[in-house]
Amino acid sequence: MNRLGICAVVVAAFGVSHVQGQSFGAKANITAVQYYGANLLDYRNLGGLGSRSVGGSASVPGALASGSGDLSSGLLRAAAAAEERRQGSGHSHGAGAVVEIWDRITLTAGTDVTALFVPMRFEIDGLLEGPMHARSATFEYWINGQQVTISPGESTLAAAQLQLPGAGQSRVYDLRFKLSVSAYGGIAGRAEADFSHTARIQWDLPAGVTYTSTSGVFNPGTIPAPGAAVLLGVGFAIASKRRRS
């Protein structure tokens, strides 16, 4: 069965002369747990401030999680799976991954730039299986501290805009992106939240606009041409479409 859900919200994202927070980094918290018997735990706390990429996995019998993030490609990946157990009650296995990347960028508009915004797009592709209460996925982003949270179904597109400075001027943005997944298995069955297909950060820099980043590597993908034309007229929009049946 195919399901389609659409919602729209207007978001204004403005640069500031001074923004707080840590300039750039990449980190991942990855966990796999077995709640019965030996109560096994595998927990990984990876990366942090000053890291440009991060990746790893955790596993115990019956549970597996993995995650990665890379500022140089604008990609976030996370997956969690937990098996069923036909004995006892409640959850017998758990897995989760939280991946974040962040950077401070400076947009500079040339003297002949007439564009007002830089359109951004977030493409989130994944798979959710098992009881609804036993698996979850969340994508969040912050633009100068302003937070937007998206709960993707499976395949989701989201868009935002960065306001450009006046011609010949610069504007600073703190950008942060976070992908979280979890899955719990047990008497209710197996659960999986597989977003290793990727959460992809893209933008479309207008002609005459340049940028620098504190990390020196921030390089999101380019929005495909048809998508760029649509996003120029949208403040913020989400279109979630389930591709698998």
DONULUM-475492 format. One record per residue (C-alpha): residue in three letters; residue number from 1; x, y, z. Coordinates in steps of 0.1 Angstrom, whole numbers, plus 5000, padded with zeros to 4 digits. Example, Ala and Ser with C-alpha at 12.3 -4.5 7.8 and 13.67 -1.06 7.14 Angstrom:
<atoms>
 resn resi    u    v    w
  ALA    1 5123 4955 5078
  SER    2 5137 4989 5071
</atoms>
This chain:
<atoms>
 resn resi    u    v    w
  MET    1 5000 5000 5000
  ASN    2 5013 5034 4991
  ARG    3 5008 5063 5015
  LEU    4 5013 5100 5008
  GLY    5 5014 5127 5034
  ILE    6 5021 5164 5028
  CYS    7 5024 5194 5052
  ALA    8 5038 5229 5049
  VAL    9 5052 5254 5073
  VAL   10 5068 5288 5067
  VAL   11 5103 5292 5082
  ALA   12 5124 5324 5081
  ALA   13 5161 5317 5085
  PHE   14 5182 5349 5090
  GLY   15 5219 5353 5095
  VAL   16 5232 5370 5126
  SER   17 5263 5391 5133
  HIS   18 5273 5368 5161
  VAL   19 5262 5332 5167
  GLN   20 5270 5310 5197
  GLY   21 5279 5274 5198
  GLN   22 5308 5251 5187
  SER   23 5320 5259 5152
  PHE   24 5321 5225 5136
  GLY   25 5320 5188 5145
  ALA   26 5306 5153 5138
  LYS   27 5295 5128 5164
  ALA   28 5276 5096 5168
  ASN   29 5260 5077 5198
  ILE   30 5253 5041 5188
  THR   31 5238 5015 5211
  ALA   32 5227 4978 5210
  VAL   33 5212 4961 5241
  GLN   34 5200 4927 5251
  TYR   35 5176 4931 5280
  TYR   36 5175 4895 5293
  GLY   37 5200 4868 5304
  ALA   38 5234 4885 5306
  ASN   39 5219 4920 5299
  LEU   40 5245 4927 5272
  LEU   41 5253 4963 5261
  ASP   42 5274 4977 5233
  TYR   43 5277 5015 5234
  ARG   44 5298 5037 5212
  ASN   45 5303 5075 5217
  LEU   46 5323 5086 5186
  GLY   47 5336 5119 5172
  GLY   48 5328 5153 5186
  LEU   49 5339 5189 5184
  GLY   50 5365 5193 5156
  SER   51 5357 5161 5138
  ARG   52 5348 5164 5101
  SER   53 5333 5129 5098
  VAL   54 5323 5100 5120
  GLY   55 5311 5064 5117
  GLY   56 5307 5032 5136
  SER   57 5284 5004 5147
  ALA   58 5273 4985 5178
  SER   59 5259 4950 5181
  VAL   60 5248 4922 5205
  PRO   61 5231 4890 5197
  GLY   62 5197 4901 5184
  ALA   63 5204 4938 5180
  LEU   64 5225 4959 5156
  ALA   65 5229 4997 5151
  SER   66 5251 5018 5129
  GLY   67 5256 5054 5119
  SER   68 5278 5079 5101
  GLY   69 5280 5115 5092
  ASP   70 5303 5135 5069
  LEU   71 5306 5173 5065
  SER   72 5324 5170 5032
  SER   73 5294 5153 5015
  GLY   74 5265 5165 5036
  LEU   75 5254 5129 5043
  LEU   76 5239 5113 5074
  ARG   77 5232 5076 5078
  ALA   78 5217 5056 5106
  ALA   79 5201 5022 5111
  ALA   80 5188 5001 5139
  ALA   81 5173 4966 5140
  ALA   82 5161 4944 5169
  GLU   83 5149 4908 5167
  GLU   84 5118 4893 5182
  ARG   85 5118 4869 5212
  ARG   86 5089 4846 5218
  GLN   87 5094 4843 5255
  GLY   88 5086 4867 5284
  SER   89 5070 4901 5279
  GLY   90 5079 4936 5267
  HIS   91 5111 4944 5248
  SER   92 5140 4918 5247
  HIS   93 5163 4937 5224
  GLY   94 5170 4974 5216
  ALA   95 5191 4993 5192
  GLY   96 5196 5030 5184
  ALA   97 5218 5055 5166
  VAL   98 5221 5093 5168
  VAL   99 5243 5111 5143
  GLU  100 5250 5148 5141
  ILE  101 5271 5171 5120
  TRP  102 5275 5209 5124
  ASP  103 5294 5238 5109
  ARG  104 5296 5275 5107
  ILE  105 5294 5290 5072
  THR  106 5298 5325 5058
  LEU  107 5278 5334 5027
  THR  108 5292 5363 5006
  ALA  109 5271 5380 4979
  GLY  110 5289 5395 4949
  THR  111 5282 5431 4940
  ASP  112 5259 5420 4911
  VAL  113 5239 5394 4930
  THR  114 5201 5400 4930
  ALA  115 5189 5367 4945
  LEU  116 5174 5369 4980
  PHE  117 5178 5333 4993
  VAL  118 5199 5302 4991
  PRO  119 5175 5273 4988
  MET  120 5183 5241 5008
  ARG  121 5168 5206 5005
  PHE  122 5170 5176 5028
  GLU  123 5163 5142 5011
  ILE  124 5157 5115 5037
  ASP  125 5153 5079 5024
  GLY  126 5147 5050 5047
  LEU  127 5127 5019 5057
  LEU  128 5105 5014 5088
  GLU  129 5093 4979 5097
  GLY  130 5076 4963 5127
  PRO  131 5051 4976 5152
  MET  132 5047 5014 5151
  HIS  133 5055 5018 5188
  ALA  134 5087 4998 5184
  ARG  135 5106 5018 5157
  SER  136 5112 5055 5151
  ALA  137 5132 5079 5130
  THR  138 5137 5116 5134
  PHE  139 5155 5142 5113
  GLU  140 5163 5176 5129
  TYR  141 5181 5207 5118
  TRP  142 5190 5240 5133
  ILE  143 5197 5273 5115
  ASN  144 5213 5297 5140
  GLY  145 5195 5279 5168
  GLN  146 5161 5277 5152
  GLN  147 5151 5241 5153
  VAL  148 5129 5221 5129
  THR  149 5120 5185 5136
  ILE  150 5108 5160 5109
  SER  151 5095 5125 5115
  PRO  152 5100 5109 5081
  GLY  153 5077 5081 5070
  GLU  154 5102 5065 5047
  SER  155 5110 5088 5018
  THR  156 5108 5124 5027
  LEU  157 5118 5157 5011
  ALA  158 5121 5189 5032
  ALA  159 5132 5224 5022
  ALA  160 5144 5256 5038
  GLN  161 5160 5289 5028
  LEU  162 5190 5309 5039
  GLN  163 5185 5346 5035
  LEU  164 5214 5362 5015
  PRO  165 5231 5395 5027
  GLY  166 5230 5426 5005
  ALA  167 5252 5428 4975
  GLY  168 5289 5429 4984
  GLN  169 5282 5418 5020
  SER  170 5285 5386 5041
  ARG  171 5263 5368 5066
  VAL  172 5272 5340 5091
  TYR  173 5251 5309 5097
  ASP  174 5255 5281 5122
  LEU  175 5240 5249 5107
  ARG  176 5234 5217 5125
  PHE  177 5218 5184 5113
  LYS  178 5208 5153 5133
  LEU  179 5194 5119 5123
  SER  180 5181 5096 5150
  VAL  181 5167 5060 5147
  SER  182 5156 5034 5172
  ALA  183 5142 4999 5172
  TYR  184 5129 4975 5199
  GLY  185 5123 4938 5194
  GLY  186 5104 4914 5217
  ILE  187 5072 4895 5221
  ALA  188 5055 4919 5196
  GLY  189 5079 4910 5169
  ARG  190 5110 4923 5150
  ALA  191 5115 4960 5144
  GLU  192 5138 4980 5121
  ALA  193 5145 5016 5113
  ASP  194 5169 5016 5083
  PHE  195 5180 5051 5072
  SER  196 5214 5040 5060
  HIS  197 5201 5048 5025
  THR  198 5209 5084 5037
  ALA  199 5198 5118 5048
  ARG  200 5212 5140 5021
  ILE  201 5218 5178 5026
  GLN  202 5217 5198 4993
  TRP  203 5216 5235 4983
  ASP  204 5217 5257 4953
  LEU  205 5241 5286 4954
  PRO  206 5229 5315 4932
  ALA  207 5255 5328 4907
  GLY  208 5279 5353 4923
  VAL  209 5274 5338 4958
  THR  210 5304 5322 4975
  TYR  211 5309 5306 5009
  THR  212 5335 5295 5034
  SER  213 5331 5271 5063
  THR  214 5349 5268 5097
  SER  215 5356 5231 5090
  GLY  216 5371 5239 5056
  VAL  217 5353 5209 5041
  PHE  218 5315 5217 5042
  ASN  219 5302 5207 5008
  PRO  220 5266 5197 5005
  GLY  221 5253 5183 4972
  THR  222 5236 5204 4946
  ILE  223 5198 5204 4943
  PRO  224 5188 5189 4909
  ALA  225 5176 5216 4885
  PRO  226 5139 5208 4886
  GLY  227 5139 5208 4924
  ALA  228 5158 5241 4926
  ALA  229 5131 5259 4905
  VAL  230 5104 5246 4929
  LEU  231 5122 5255 4961
  LEU  232 5128 5291 4951
  GLY  233 5091 5297 4957
  VAL  234 5087 5278 4989
  GLY  235 5096 5289 5025
  PHE  236 5095 5254 5040
  ALA  237 5077 5223 5027
  ILE  238 5077 5186 5035
  ALA  239 5065 5159 5011
  SER  240 5067 5124 5025
  LYS  241 5059 5095 5002
  ARG  242 5062 5058 5010
  ARG  243 5079 5041 4981
  ARG  244 5079 5006 4993
  SER  245 5049 4983 4997
</atoms>
